[in-house]
Amino acid sequence: MSHSQARSINETLREAAGRIQKEDATALMRWVLDVRDTWLFLHGNEPMPLDAAERFAAAVQTRAAGTPLAYIEGSRGFWSMELEVSPATLIPRVETELLVEAALAAVPSEGQVDVLDLGTGSGAIALAIAKERRNAQVVAIDQCAGALEVAARNASRHALTNVRFLKGDWYAPVAGQQFHCIVSNPPYIREDDAHLKQGDLRFEPMGALASGEDGLTDIRTLVQGAMRHLMRGGFFAIEHGYDQGEAVRHCFENAGFVEVRTLKDLESRDRVTQGFKPTH
Ligand SMILES: C[S@@+](CC[C@H](N)C(=O)[O-])C[C@H]1O[C@@H](n2cnc3c(N)ncnc32)[C@H](O)[C@@H]1O
C-alpha cells in the first residue's frame, strides 16, 4: 500500500491546509471526492483513496500557484444555479445577484418581455433572469467566443430555452432593436489598478475587468447606447465599482434617464445604478 493510500482523509486535509487556506483545502476535498461537508465530517478518519489523493494533490498545487478555486473546479454557484466557468469567463460574484434582483423587480412575470444582457460572460445574469421570468425573451451578448460557448452550455445544463447568445461589440449585434430591460455587469476597474495584478483577478480575463483610465469607458458607451435600445418606460441597470456611484448616476442623468438611483450591496457599498427611459 502506498503512503498516500495509508493516510486518512483528515490527515491529507491537514497537510494541504499548510499550503493553501483551510477552506480551500476542504472545498477541493469535497470536489475531488464528490461529497458534502457532512460526509467529510463522518468519514474523515477513513483512508484517502489513491486516485483521489493524486487528483487532490494536483488541485492543491494548482491552487497554491494562485489559480482561483472556481477555475480548478470548473464551476461556481450563482443565484440558484451551478454554472460552468472557464478562464474565458469572469467568475460570477455574489454582488451581481443585486443586479438580478433589480431587474426582476422591473420585469413583469407575464406577457412578452424583451431583456438584453450586455457582456454576459458565463451567462450568469441572463440565465438567472430567464429562469425567474420564463415569459421573458433574453438576448445575451459578449465579444468573447470562449465565454459564449460556456454560457450556451450553461443554458442547456439548466434547460433554459428563452435565452439567445450573440457575439459582438456591445449593442452591435442588436442594431435597430429595442428592449424592455437592459442590464450589464461590464468591465469597470481602472486599468492601472494594482488589484488587477493580485489574487484571483490575475487569472481572470483582462477584457472582463479593466476599462480605461478611470474604469468608466465601457459604462459610458453602454449608457450612451441604452436610450436608443430601450422602449419608452424601459429599465436600465448597471453594476459598477463601490466608488463609481456618483459618476454613474451623472452619466444616467445626462443621458436622460429618470428615477435614477444607486443600490447598495451586502456590504453597504454602492454597486448597481438603475434608471428608466421616460414614458414620453
Ligand atoms: C465583468 S464581466 C461580466 C460577466 C458576467 N455578466 C457576470 O456578471 O459574471 C464583463 C464581460 O463583458 C465582456 N465584454 C467586454 N467588452 C465587451 C464588448 N466591447 N462587447 C461585448 N462584451 C464585452 C467580457 O468579455 C466579459 O465577459
The ligand as a Gaussian input file, in Angstrom:
#p B3LYP/6-31G(d) Opt

LIG

0 1
 C      -17.323000      41.828000     -15.689000
 S      -17.568000      40.605000     -16.917000
 C      -19.244000      40.115000     -16.541000
 C      -19.601000      38.686000     -16.883000
 C      -20.982000      38.255000     -16.385000
 N      -22.023000      39.115000     -16.883000
 C      -21.017000      38.246000     -14.869000
 O      -21.624000      39.139000     -14.287000
 O      -20.457000      37.332000     -14.265000
 C      -17.715000      41.599000     -18.380000
 C      -17.978000      40.840000     -19.657000
 O      -18.073000      41.814000     -20.719000
 C      -17.475000      41.281000     -21.881000
 N      -17.065000      42.410000     -22.737000
 C      -16.038000      43.273000     -22.550000
 N      -16.003000      44.189000     -23.542000
 C      -17.046000      43.898000     -24.382000
 C      -17.533000      44.479000     -25.576000
 N      -16.926000      45.559000     -26.118000
 N      -18.608000      43.932000     -26.172000
 C      -19.220000      42.841000     -25.621000
 N      -18.806000      42.242000     -24.483000
 C      -17.725000      42.755000     -23.860000
 C      -16.299000      40.457000     -21.372000
 O      -15.892000      39.511000     -22.332000
 C      -16.903000      39.851000     -20.089000
 O      -17.483000      38.605000     -20.357000

